Amino acid sequence: MAQKLRKPLPADAQELARLHVECWKETYTQLLPDGFFDPAHSEQRLRMSDRVLEDPNPLFRISVAENEDGKLVGFAFSASPMGNTDGIPENVSRQL
């Protein structure tokens, strides 16, 4: 099945938040405390998706992948390095 990459729309916020939580569950469940993925976590991801898609920050870049049925199946988000940047080479301008 082919995927299509595109810029997300504000209408994608709910699906993007769902996908974000599912990806984190699959990747980090064994590393995080029980109960981490509670309804409040999902709601926080939805608020974040709404904010990012409604008022895009030019320093952030986000793309989504959708399948032939139009369902989101992946995403990538990048920004300038944030927080402690010790050890990050000076020529690195983005973090994924």
MODELLER restraints for C-alpha pairs under 7 A, 6 or more apart:
rsr = mdl.restraints
at = mdl.atoms
rsr.add(forms.Gaussian(group=physical.xy_distance, feature=features.Distance(at['CA:1:A'], at['CA:67:A']), mean=6.96, stdev=0.5))
rsr.add(forms.Gaussian(group=physical.xy_distance, feature=features.Distance(at['CA:1:A'], at['CA:68:A']), mean=6.94, stdev=0.5))
rsr.add(forms.Gaussian(group=physical.xy_distance, feature=features.Distance(at['CA:2:A'], at['CA:67:A']), mean=6.16, stdev=0.5))
rsr.add(forms.Gaussian(group=physical.xy_distance, feature=features.Distance(at['CA:2:A'], at['CA:68:A']), mean=6.34, stdev=0.5))
rsr.add(forms.Gaussian(group=physical.xy_distance, feature=features.Distance(at['CA:3:A'], at['CA:65:A']), mean=5.97, stdev=0.5))
rsr.add(forms.Gaussian(group=physical.xy_distance, feature=features.Distance(at['CA:3:A'], at['CA:66:A']), mean=5.38, stdev=0.5))
rsr.add(forms.Gaussian(group=physical.xy_distance, feature=features.Distance(at['CA:3:A'], at['CA:67:A']), mean=4.56, stdev=0.5))
rsr.add(forms.Gaussian(group=physical.xy_distance, feature=features.Distance(at['CA:3:A'], at['CA:68:A']), mean=6.46, stdev=0.5))
rsr.add(forms.Gaussian(group=physical.xy_distance, feature=features.Distance(at['CA:4:A'], at['CA:65:A']), mean=5.37, stdev=0.5))
rsr.add(forms.Gaussian(group=physical.xy_distance, feature=features.Distance(at['CA:4:A'], at['CA:66:A']), mean=5.34, stdev=0.5))
rsr.add(forms.Gaussian(group=physical.xy_distance, feature=features.Distance(at['CA:4:A'], at['CA:67:A']), mean=6.43, stdev=0.5))
rsr.add(forms.Gaussian(group=physical.xy_distance, feature=features.Distance(at['CA:5:A'], at['CA:63:A']), mean=6.56, stdev=0.5))
rsr.add(forms.Gaussian(group=physical.xy_distance, feature=features.Distance(at['CA:5:A'], at['CA:64:A']), mean=5.62, stdev=0.5))
rsr.add(forms.Gaussian(group=physical.xy_distance, feature=features.Distance(at['CA:5:A'], at['CA:65:A']), mean=4.46, stdev=0.5))
rsr.add(forms.Gaussian(group=physical.xy_distance, feature=features.Distance(at['CA:5:A'], at['CA:66:A']), mean=6.61, stdev=0.5))
rsr.add(forms.Gaussian(group=physical.xy_distance, feature=features.Distance(at['CA:6:A'], at['CA:63:A']), mean=5.63, stdev=0.5))
rsr.add(forms.Gaussian(group=physical.xy_distance, feature=features.Distance(at['CA:6:A'], at['CA:64:A']), mean=5.55, stdev=0.5))
rsr.add(forms.Gaussian(group=physical.xy_distance, feature=features.Distance(at['CA:6:A'], at['CA:65:A']), mean=6.47, stdev=0.5))
rsr.add(forms.Gaussian(group=physical.xy_distance, feature=features.Distance(at['CA:7:A'], at['CA:62:A']), mean=6.66, stdev=0.5))
rsr.add(forms.Gaussian(group=physical.xy_distance, feature=features.Distance(at['CA:7:A'], at['CA:63:A']), mean=4.88, stdev=0.5))
rsr.add(forms.Gaussian(group=physical.xy_distance, feature=features.Distance(at['CA:7:A'], at['CA:64:A']), mean=6.20, stdev=0.5))
rsr.add(forms.Gaussian(group=physical.xy_distance, feature=features.Distance(at['CA:8:A'], at['CA:63:A']), mean=6.18, stdev=0.5))
rsr.add(forms.Gaussian(group=physical.xy_distance, feature=features.Distance(at['CA:8:A'], at['CA:64:A']), mean=5.99, stdev=0.5))
rsr.add(forms.Gaussian(group=physical.xy_distance, feature=features.Distance(at['CA:9:A'], at['CA:53:A']), mean=6.31, stdev=0.5))
rsr.add(forms.Gaussian(group=physical.xy_distance, feature=features.Distance(at['CA:10:A'], at['CA:50:A']), mean=6.64, stdev=0.5))
rsr.add(forms.Gaussian(group=physical.xy_distance, feature=features.Distance(at['CA:10:A'], at['CA:53:A']), mean=4.91, stdev=0.5))
rsr.add(forms.Gaussian(group=physical.xy_distance, feature=features.Distance(at['CA:10:A'], at['CA:54:A']), mean=5.59, stdev=0.5))
rsr.add(forms.Gaussian(group=physical.xy_distance, feature=features.Distance(at['CA:13:A'], at['CA:46:A']), mean=6.49, stdev=0.5))
rsr.add(forms.Gaussian(group=physical.xy_distance, feature=features.Distance(at['CA:13:A'], at['CA:49:A']), mean=5.03, stdev=0.5))
rsr.add(forms.Gaussian(group=physical.xy_distance, feature=features.Distance(at['CA:13:A'], at['CA:50:A']), mean=5.35, stdev=0.5))
rsr.add(forms.Gaussian(group=physical.xy_distance, feature=features.Distance(at['CA:13:A'], at['CA:53:A']), mean=6.89, stdev=0.5))
rsr.add(forms.Gaussian(group=physical.xy_distance, feature=features.Distance(at['CA:14:A'], at['CA:46:A']), mean=6.05, stdev=0.5))
rsr.add(forms.Gaussian(group=physical.xy_distance, feature=features.Distance(at['CA:15:A'], at['CA:72:A']), mean=6.79, stdev=0.5))
rsr.add(forms.Gaussian(group=physical.xy_distance, feature=features.Distance(at['CA:16:A'], at['CA:49:A']), mean=6.75, stdev=0.5))
rsr.add(forms.Gaussian(group=physical.xy_distance, feature=features.Distance(at['CA:17:A'], at['CA:45:A']), mean=5.23, stdev=0.5))
rsr.add(forms.Gaussian(group=physical.xy_distance, feature=features.Distance(at['CA:17:A'], at['CA:46:A']), mean=4.95, stdev=0.5))
rsr.add(forms.Gaussian(group=physical.xy_distance, feature=features.Distance(at['CA:17:A'], at['CA:49:A']), mean=6.01, stdev=0.5))
rsr.add(forms.Gaussian(group=physical.xy_distance, feature=features.Distance(at['CA:21:A'], at['CA:42:A']), mean=6.55, stdev=0.5))
rsr.add(forms.Gaussian(group=physical.xy_distance, feature=features.Distance(at['CA:59:A'], at['CA:79:A']), mean=5.86, stdev=0.5))
rsr.add(forms.Gaussian(group=physical.xy_distance, feature=features.Distance(at['CA:59:A'], at['CA:80:A']), mean=6.75, stdev=0.5))
rsr.add(forms.Gaussian(group=physical.xy_distance, feature=features.Distance(at['CA:60:A'], at['CA:78:A']), mean=5.77, stdev=0.5))
rsr.add(forms.Gaussian(group=physical.xy_distance, feature=features.Distance(at['CA:60:A'], at['CA:79:A']), mean=4.62, stdev=0.5))
rsr.add(forms.Gaussian(group=physical.xy_distance, feature=features.Distance(at['CA:61:A'], at['CA:77:A']), mean=5.64, stdev=0.5))
rsr.add(forms.Gaussian(group=physical.xy_distance, feature=features.Distance(at['CA:61:A'], at['CA:78:A']), mean=5.20, stdev=0.5))
rsr.add(forms.Gaussian(group=physical.xy_distance, feature=features.Distance(at['CA:61:A'], at['CA:79:A']), mean=6.38, stdev=0.5))
rsr.add(forms.Gaussian(group=physical.xy_distance, feature=features.Distance(at['CA:62:A'], at['CA:76:A']), mean=5.59, stdev=0.5))
rsr.add(forms.Gaussian(group=physical.xy_distance, feature=features.Distance(at['CA:62:A'], at['CA:77:A']), mean=4.37, stdev=0.5))
rsr.add(forms.Gaussian(group=physical.xy_distance, feature=features.Distance(at['CA:62:A'], at['CA:78:A']), mean=6.46, stdev=0.5))
rsr.add(forms.Gaussian(group=physical.xy_distance, feature=features.Distance(at['CA:63:A'], at['CA:75:A']), mean=5.58, stdev=0.5))
rsr.add(forms.Gaussian(group=physical.xy_distance, feature=features.Distance(at['CA:63:A'], at['CA:76:A']), mean=5.40, stdev=0.5))
rsr.add(forms.Gaussian(group=physical.xy_distance, feature=features.Distance(at['CA:63:A'], at['CA:77:A']), mean=6.68, stdev=0.5))
rsr.add(forms.Gaussian(group=physical.xy_distance, feature=features.Distance(at['CA:64:A'], at['CA:72:A']), mean=6.72, stdev=0.5))
rsr.add(forms.Gaussian(group=physical.xy_distance, feature=features.Distance(at['CA:64:A'], at['CA:74:A']), mean=5.71, stdev=0.5))
rsr.add(forms.Gaussian(group=physical.xy_distance, feature=features.Distance(at['CA:64:A'], at['CA:75:A']), mean=4.16, stdev=0.5))
rsr.add(forms.Gaussian(group=physical.xy_distance, feature=features.Distance(at['CA:64:A'], at['CA:76:A']), mean=6.49, stdev=0.5))
rsr.add(forms.Gaussian(group=physical.xy_distance, feature=features.Distance(at['CA:65:A'], at['CA:72:A']), mean=5.72, stdev=0.5))
rsr.add(forms.Gaussian(group=physical.xy_distance, feature=features.Distance(at['CA:65:A'], at['CA:73:A']), mean=5.64, stdev=0.5))
rsr.add(forms.Gaussian(group=physical.xy_distance, feature=features.Distance(at['CA:65:A'], at['CA:74:A']), mean=4.89, stdev=0.5))
rsr.add(forms.Gaussian(group=physical.xy_distance, feature=features.Distance(at['CA:65:A'], at['CA:75:A']), mean=5.86, stdev=0.5))
rsr.add(forms.Gaussian(group=physical.xy_distance, feature=features.Distance(at['CA:66:A'], at['CA:72:A']), mean=4.23, stdev=0.5))
rsr.add(forms.Gaussian(group=physical.xy_distance, feature=features.Distance(at['CA:66:A'], at['CA:73:A']), mean=5.34, stdev=0.5))
rsr.add(forms.Gaussian(group=physical.xy_distance, feature=features.Distance(at['CA:66:A'], at['CA:74:A']), mean=6.97, stdev=0.5))
rsr.add(forms.Gaussian(group=physical.xy_distance, feature=features.Distance(at['CA:67:A'], at['CA:73:A']), mean=6.50, stdev=0.5))
rsr.add(forms.Gaussian(group=physical.xy_distance, feature=features.Distance(at['CA:77:A'], at['CA:96:A']), mean=5.88, stdev=0.5))
rsr.add(forms.Gaussian(group=physical.xy_distance, feature=features.Distance(at['CA:78:A'], at['CA:94:A']), mean=6.19, stdev=0.5))
rsr.add(forms.Gaussian(group=physical.xy_distance, feature=features.Distance(at['CA:78:A'], at['CA:95:A']), mean=5.38, stdev=0.5))
rsr.add(forms.Gaussian(group=physical.xy_distance, feature=features.Distance(at['CA:78:A'], at['CA:96:A']), mean=4.41, stdev=0.5))
rsr.add(forms.Gaussian(group=physical.xy_distance, feature=features.Distance(at['CA:79:A'], at['CA:94:A']), mean=5.25, stdev=0.5))
rsr.add(forms.Gaussian(group=physical.xy_distance, feature=features.Distance(at['CA:79:A'], at['CA:95:A']), mean=5.54, stdev=0.5))
rsr.add(forms.Gaussian(group=physical.xy_distance, feature=features.Distance(at['CA:79:A'], at['CA:96:A']), mean=6.87, stdev=0.5))
rsr.add(forms.Gaussian(group=physical.xy_distance, feature=features.Distance(at['CA:80:A'], at['CA:93:A']), mean=5.68, stdev=0.5))
rsr.add(forms.Gaussian(group=physical.xy_distance, feature=features.Distance(at['CA:80:A'], at['CA:94:A']), mean=4.52, stdev=0.5))
rsr.add(forms.Gaussian(group=physical.xy_distance, feature=features.Distance(at['CA:80:A'], at['CA:95:A']), mean=5.96, stdev=0.5))
rsr.add(forms.Gaussian(group=physical.xy_distance, feature=features.Distance(at['CA:81:A'], at['CA:93:A']), mean=6.78, stdev=0.5))
rsr.add(forms.Gaussian(group=physical.xy_distance, feature=features.Distance(at['CA:81:A'], at['CA:94:A']), mean=5.86, stdev=0.5))
rsr.add(forms.Gaussian(group=physical.xy_distance, feature=features.Distance(at['CA:81:A'], at['CA:95:A']), mean=5.50, stdev=0.5))
